[in-house]
Amino acid sequence: MFFNNRSMILQILKSFLPILICFCTFKAAGQFIEDFEGTIPEDGMKTPEGWGYATGDGQATMEFVQSNGYASIIVDASKDRQNI
């Protein structure tokens, strides 16, 4: 065999050890927290600040709905005859 098992294992450890150390030492943190508490219906169900959506060139419509800590984007493409 070209390599013996011991040298191959050492090569693998030397290659992946720096990556493993980086994963173990650096703490990953989330960028933001969005609670999606919802808006008051009298507000017209506004989209939260920093969030947006677009439907493209067709006739589809989108609605951003948030309540109870969850958010949904509802898409209605039933009137889009161009399938865009």
C-alpha positions in Angstrom: 0.0 0.0 0.0 1.2 3.5 -0.8 0.3 4.9 2.7 0.2 3.0 5.9 -2.8 3.5 8.1 -1.0 5.5 10.7 0.3 8.2 8.4 -3.1 8.5 6.7 -4.8 9.0 10.0 -2.2 11.6 11.0 -2.7 13.4 7.7 -6.5 13.5 8.2 -6.1 14.8 11.7 -3.6 17.5 10.6 -6.1 18.6 7.9 -9.2 18.8 10.0 -7.9 19.7 13.4 -7.8 23.5 12.7 -11.3 23.4 11.4 -12.5 21.4 14.4 -10.8 23.8 16.8 -12.6 26.8 15.0 -16.0 25.1 15.4 -15.3 24.3 19.1 -13.9 27.7 20.1 -16.0 30.2 18.3 -19.5 30.7 19.6 -22.2 31.1 17.0 -24.8 33.7 17.6 -28.0 34.5 15.9 -28.4 37.8 13.9 -31.7 38.8 15.3 -34.9 37.6 17.0 -38.3 38.3 15.5 -41.1 37.5 17.8 -43.9 37.9 15.3 -46.4 39.1 17.9 -48.7 40.4 15.2 -50.2 43.7 14.6 -53.6 45.1 15.6 -56.2 44.5 12.8 -57.0 48.2 12.8 -53.4 48.8 11.7 -54.1 47.1 8.4 -51.8 44.1 9.3 -48.7 45.9 8.4 -45.6 43.9 7.5 -43.0 44.1 10.3 -40.1 46.6 9.8 -37.2 44.9 7.9 -39.3 42.3 6.2 -40.5 42.5 2.6 -41.8 40.4 -0.3 -42.4 40.7 -4.0 -44.5 38.6 -6.4 -42.8 39.4 -9.7 -44.4 40.4 -13.0 -47.5 38.2 -12.9 -50.9 38.8 -11.3 -50.2 36.9 -8.1 -50.8 38.5 -4.7 -49.0 38.0 -1.4 -50.1 38.7 2.1 -47.8 38.7 5.2 -49.7 37.4 8.2 -48.3 37.2 11.7 -49.8 36.0 14.9 -48.9 34.0 18.1 -45.2 34.2 17.4 -45.4 32.8 13.9 -45.5 34.4 10.5 -46.8 33.2 7.1 -46.7 34.5 3.6 -49.9 33.6 1.8 -49.6 33.5 -2.0 -52.7 33.6 -4.3 -51.8 33.0 -7.9 -55.3 31.9 -9.0 -55.7 35.0 -11.2 -52.3 34.7 -12.7 -53.0 33.4 -16.2 -49.4 34.1 -17.4 -47.9 31.7 -14.8 -45.2 34.2 -14.0 
